[in-house]
Amino acid sequence: MIRLTILSLLLVIAMNLGAAVGCDLNDPDRDVKRLFPESTGFATYYKSVAGSGGKALLTRIETRLGDKFTGMYETIDVPYTIYEIKKGKDRIGWIHGVNQKGKHGGIQVFLVLDNKYTIKDIYFQRFASRSSAKLKERSFTQKFKGLSLTELMSWNVSQGKGTGKMESFVAPNPDSESDFRAVMRAIKKNLILMDAFFPLKESN
């Protein structure tokens, strides 16, 4: 409880100072075991766009996303924490979270991924919104299971709609439209960043 209070206080301070805001699991040991019950350990990596390719990489990320990075959650020096999940000596997947601005505050969206960056599950660590209940329901989050960046690339962030497999993704109700778009942007951004920091063709 004390650790969570300190983390919350540091987040508030960072937000007030306009500092880059990262996204870490509140309790990595507990959360990794919950999201990957078969895991025996994990390695933690810290990445930033600035340290992984700078402005050239940022341009490539924004082009793939179809939108510009803005605000304190998306400065070029924002630290991203990536968890490599192990079972014995073997890697069995990844967990990666991003901060995203929602209608009523910040949203923390973690993706549980296999070794090919296919989505196994979605975990909302923080979601300050009246519409969050519908978006956190398993009936919504399970729709993403089995999807990868290949499918998410057809999602148009600015229009809030997609083609192919993504065409069926719509807001659960009119009140959740704004946060739904934020969540969809966060998921696409998350996968693009994973491929930028650990290119899929090199990480397997």
WOPE-V459412 format. One record per backbone hydrogen bond with DSSP energy under -0.5 kcal/mol. CO is the residue of the C=O (numbers start at 1). NH is the residue of the N-H. E is the energy in kcal/mol with one decimal. If there is no record, write none. Layout:
# WOPE-V459412
CO	NH	E
CO	NH	E
This chain:
# WOPE-V459412
1	5	-2.1
2	6	-2.3
3	7	-2.4
4	8	-2.4
5	9	-2.3
6	10	-2.6
7	11	-2.0
8	12	-2.1
9	13	-2.3
10	14	-2.5
11	15	-2.4
12	16	-2.4
13	17	-1.9
14	18	-0.6
14	19	-2.5
15	18	-0.7
20	22	-0.6
23	81	-0.7
25	28	-0.6
27	31	-3.3
28	32	-2.9
29	33	-1.4
30	34	-1.8
31	35	-2.5
32	36	-2.8
36	39	-2.2
41	86	-2.9
43	84	-3.0
45	47	-0.5
45	82	-2.8
47	80	-3.7
48	52	-0.7
49	52	-0.7
49	53	-0.7
49	54	-2.3
53	56	-0.8
53	57	-0.9
54	58	-2.3
55	59	-2.3
56	60	-1.7
57	61	-2.6
58	62	-2.8
59	63	-2.1
60	64	-2.1
61	65	-2.5
62	66	-2.3
62	67	-1.4
65	157	-0.5
71	74	-1.4
72	21	-1.3
72	75	-0.5
75	78	-1.7
76	50	-2.4
79	23	-0.6
80	47	-2.8
80	82	-0.5
81	97	-0.8
82	45	-2.8
82	84	-0.6
83	85	-0.6
83	95	-2.0
84	43	-2.5
85	92	-2.6
85	93	-1.0
86	40	-2.7
86	41	-1.2
87	90	-1.7
90	87	-3.0
93	85	-2.7
94	113	-2.9
95	83	-2.8
96	111	-2.9
98	109	-2.4
100	107	-2.7
102	105	-0.5
105	102	-2.5
106	128	-1.2
107	100	-2.4
107	109	-0.6
108	110	-0.6
108	125	-1.5
108	126	-1.0
109	98	-1.9
110	123	-2.7
111	96	-1.8
111	113	-0.7
112	120	-3.8
112	121	-1.4
113	94	-2.3
114	117	-1.9
118	114	-2.0
119	146	-3.0
121	112	-2.7
123	110	-3.0
123	125	-0.8
126	108	-2.6
127	129	-1.5
129	132	-1.1
131	135	-1.1
132	136	-1.9
133	137	-0.7
134	137	-0.5
137	140	-1.7
137	141	-2.2
138	142	-2.5
140	143	-1.3
141	144	-1.5
142	145	-0.9
144	147	-2.4
147	119	-3.3
148	151	-0.6
148	152	-2.2
149	153	-2.1
151	154	-1.6
152	155	-2.1
154	156	-0.6
154	163	-0.7
155	157	-0.9
156	160	-2.0
156	161	-1.2
161	156	-3.1
163	166	-1.9
164	167	-1.5
165	168	-0.6
166	169	-1.5
168	170	-0.7
173	176	-1.5
174	177	-1.4
176	180	-3.0
177	181	-2.2
178	182	-1.7
179	183	-2.6
180	184	-2.4
181	185	-2.3
182	186	-2.3
183	187	-2.3
184	188	-2.1
185	189	-2.8
186	190	-2.6
187	191	-1.9
188	192	-2.1
189	193	-2.5
190	194	-2.2
191	195	-2.1
192	196	-1.6
193	197	-2.8
194	198	-2.8
199	202	-2.0
199	203	-1.6
200	204	-0.8
